[in-house]
Amino acid sequence: TRETDFSERMYVYNYRTYDRYRRPVASLAVLTDESVSWRPDRFGYEIWGCEVSLRFPVVKILDYNKREENLLQDKNPFAIVVLSQLKAMETRSDPEARIRWKFDLVKRLYQKGYCKKDVIQLFSFIDWVMSLPQKLSRRFWDNLISFEEEYKMPYVTSVERIGIEKGIEKGMLSEAREMVLEALDIRFSSNVPGDVHKKINALNNRILLKKLHRSAIQSKDIDGFRKIIQEIPPEQMQ
């Protein structure tokens, strides 16, 4: 979504990464929000003759709306990723349209000749970003089972469906925890107490972890971040 401090965060990410590794850093932004006009690409200020600035390349997913046919024909796996995000936004209030597009995109994974591993990985993303109500989800899986049986390619159904559903959630939680801990390590020069690490690793709420990632960047000191964690109600921890 649109964020007023996005450009500043890009600058913070850039200079803190440089500070830690002492290597040139390229900051690239992929904007997946729905605002056509919002295109932040720089941050800077000048004070007392001292000038600081950062300009970074930006790609707006919405710009690919006009290239739908190209995305459908493109064999690059990221074409499917981009199209899935676009259709997820487009069908947010139309579940029937979403199930049609979701099934069409998944079929294309097979038709483009990707290997089984790539099909499963791309399917995992599509299944996550284009989630369906339970009733439509059952219909989708019935259709997919029939499709795989017809083409004799049972890649993502049966037992693998269960593994994918569990694997997506487990993998996303693990990644979210790592992002918070990485931000804390960079922000406070790896001086993060063990109790804070333990608390973060115990969290199983992705939405909360996303909020804590922002707090890790914005907190003035580690005690301030610890206070934020301590104020989290127990019911939000899971």
C-alpha positions in Angstrom: 0.0 0.0 0.0 1.0 3.6 -0.3 3.4 4.7 2.4 4.4 8.3 3.2 7.8 7.3 4.5 8.6 4.7 1.7 11.5 6.8 0.2 13.0 7.4 3.5 12.9 3.6 4.3 14.7 2.9 1.0 17.4 5.4 2.0 17.7 3.8 5.4 17.9 0.3 4.0 20.6 1.5 1.6 22.9 3.2 4.0 22.5 0.6 6.7 23.4 -2.2 4.3 26.4 -0.2 3.1 27.4 0.5 6.8 27.3 -3.2 7.6 29.0 -4.6 4.5 31.0 -1.6 3.1 30.1 -2.5 -0.4 28.2 -0.5 -3.2 24.5 -1.1 -2.7 21.8 -0.9 -5.4 18.3 -0.2 -4.1 15.5 -1.3 -6.4 11.7 -0.9 -5.7 8.9 -3.0 -7.1 5.6 -1.3 -6.2 2.6 -3.6 -6.0 0.1 -1.0 -4.7 -3.0 0.1 -6.5 -2.2 3.8 -6.8 -1.4 4.8 -10.3 0.2 8.2 -9.4 2.3 7.1 -6.5 5.8 6.6 -7.8 8.5 7.4 -5.1 12.0 7.2 -6.6 14.2 9.5 -4.4 15.0 10.7 -0.9 17.2 13.5 0.1 17.8 16.7 2.1 20.2 19.6 2.4 21.3 21.4 5.6 24.1 23.9 6.2 25.8 23.1 2.8 25.6 19.4 3.3 23.5 17.5 0.8 22.4 13.9 1.0 20.3 12.1 -1.7 19.3 8.7 -3.0 17.6 8.0 -6.4 16.4 4.4 -7.0 14.9 2.6 -10.0 11.2 1.8 -9.7 8.9 -0.7 -11.4 5.2 -0.4 -11.0 3.2 -3.6 -11.3 0.1 -1.7 -12.4 2.0 -0.6 -15.6 1.9 -4.2 -16.8 -1.9 -4.1 -17.0 -1.6 -2.9 -20.6 0.7 -5.8 -21.3 -1.5 -8.6 -20.3 -1.3 -10.5 -23.6 2.5 -10.2 -23.5 2.6 -11.6 -20.0 0.4 -14.5 -21.0 2.7 -15.5 -23.9 6.0 -14.8 -22.1 7.8 -18.0 -20.9 9.6 -16.1 -18.1 8.2 -17.4 -14.8 8.0 -13.9 -13.4 5.5 -13.0 -16.1 3.1 -15.4 -14.3 4.0 -13.9 -10.9 3.3 -10.4 -12.1 0.0 -11.5 -13.8 -1.1 -13.3 -10.7 -0.6 -10.1 -8.6 -2.5 -8.0 -11.2 -5.4 -10.5 -11.3 -5.5 -10.8 -7.5 -6.1 -7.0 -7.3 -8.5 -7.0 -10.2 -10.7 -9.8 -8.8 -10.6 -8.9 -5.1 -14.4 -8.3 -5.1 -15.3 -10.9 -7.7 -14.5 -14.5 -6.5 -16.0 -16.1 -9.6 -13.7 -14.2 -11.8 -10.8 -15.0 -9.5 -11.3 -18.8 -9.7 -11.5 -18.6 -13.5 -8.2 -16.6 -13.7 -6.5 -18.8 -11.0 -7.4 -22.0 -12.9 -6.3 -20.4 -16.2 -2.9 -19.3 -14.8 -2.2 -22.7 -13.2 -3.0 -24.5 -16.4 -0.5 -22.3 -18.2 2.2 -23.5 -15.8 1.8 -27.0 -17.4 1.4 -25.7 -20.9 4.6 -23.6 -20.8 6.6 -26.8 -20.2 8.0 -25.9 -16.7 9.5 -28.8 -14.8 7.6 -30.2 -11.8 9.6 -28.3 -9.2 9.0 -25.0 -11.0 5.3 -25.7 -11.4 4.9 -26.4 -7.7 6.9 -23.3 -6.7 4.9 -21.0 -9.0 1.7 -22.7 -8.0 2.5 -22.0 -4.3 2.7 -18.3 -5.1 -0.5 -18.2 -7.2 -2.4 -20.2 -4.5 -1.3 -17.8 -1.9 -1.9 -14.5 -3.7 -5.2 -15.6 -5.2 -6.9 -17.1 -2.2 -10.5 -18.3 -2.5 -13.4 -18.8 -0.2 -13.6 -22.4 1.0 -16.5 -23.4 -1.3 -14.7 -22.1 -4.4 -11.5 -23.5 -3.2 -13.0 -27.0 -3.3 -14.3 -26.4 -6.8 -10.9 -25.2 -7.9 -9.2 -28.3 -6.6 -11.7 -30.6 -8.2 -11.1 -28.9 -11.5 -7.3 -29.1 -11.0 -7.5 -32.8 -10.2 -9.4 -33.5 -13.4 -7.0 -31.4 -15.4 -4.0 -33.2 -14.0 -5.6 -36.6 -14.6 -6.3 -35.7 -18.2 -2.8 -34.6 -18.9 -1.3 -37.3 -16.7 0.8 -34.8 -14.7 -0.3 -35.0 -11.0 2.1 -32.3 -9.8 0.3 -30.3 -7.1 -2.7 -32.4 -6.1 -3.2 -35.3 -3.6 -0.5 -35.5 -0.9 1.5 -32.5 -2.3 -1.5 -30.2 -1.8 -1.2 -30.7 2.0 2.5 -30.2 1.9 2.2 -27.0 -0.1 -0.4 -25.6 2.2 1.7 -26.3 5.3 5.0 -25.4 3.5 3.7 -21.9 2.4 2.7 -20.9 5.8 5.8 -22.3 7.5 8.1 -20.8 4.9 6.4 -17.3 5.1 6.5 -17.3 8.9 10.2 -18.2 8.9 11.0 -15.5 6.3 9.0 -12.9 8.3 10.9 -13.7 11.5 14.3 -13.5 9.7 13.4 -10.1 8.2 12.6 -8.7 11.7 15.8 -10.2 13.2 17.9 -9.0 10.2 16.5 -5.4 10.6 17.3 -5.5 14.3 20.8 -6.7 13.7 21.5 -4.0 11.1 19.7 -1.3 13.1 21.5 -2.0 16.4 24.8 -3.4 15.1 24.0 -7.0 16.1 23.7 -6.0 19.8 20.2 -7.6 20.1 19.6 -9.4 23.4 18.8 -13.1 23.4 15.4 -12.6 25.0 14.3 -10.4 22.0 15.5 -13.1 19.6 13.6 -15.7 21.5 10.5 -13.7 21.5 10.6 -13.1 17.7 11.3 -16.7 17.0 8.2 -17.7 19.0 5.8 -15.6 17.0 3.4 -17.3 14.6 1.5 -14.3 13.4 2.6 -13.0 10.0 0.6 -9.7 10.2 2.2 -9.0 13.6 5.7 -9.8 12.4 5.2 -7.4 9.4 4.4 -4.6 11.9 7.4 -5.5 14.1 9.6 -5.3 11.0 8.6 -1.7 10.6 9.1 -1.1 14.3 12.6 -2.7 14.1 13.5 -0.1 11.5 11.9 2.9 13.3 12.8 2.2 17.0 15.3 4.6 18.4 16.9 1.9 20.6 16.5 -1.8 21.5 14.8 -1.0 24.7 12.1 0.8 22.8 11.6 -2.2 20.5 11.5 -4.5 23.6 8.8 -2.4 25.1 6.7 -2.8 21.9 7.0 -6.6 22.1 6.1 -6.6 25.8 2.9 -4.6 25.0 1.6 -7.2 22.6 -1.6 -8.9 24.0 -1.1 -12.7 24.4 -4.0 -13.4 22.1 -2.1 -11.8 19.2 1.0 -13.8 19.7 -0.3 -16.9 17.8 
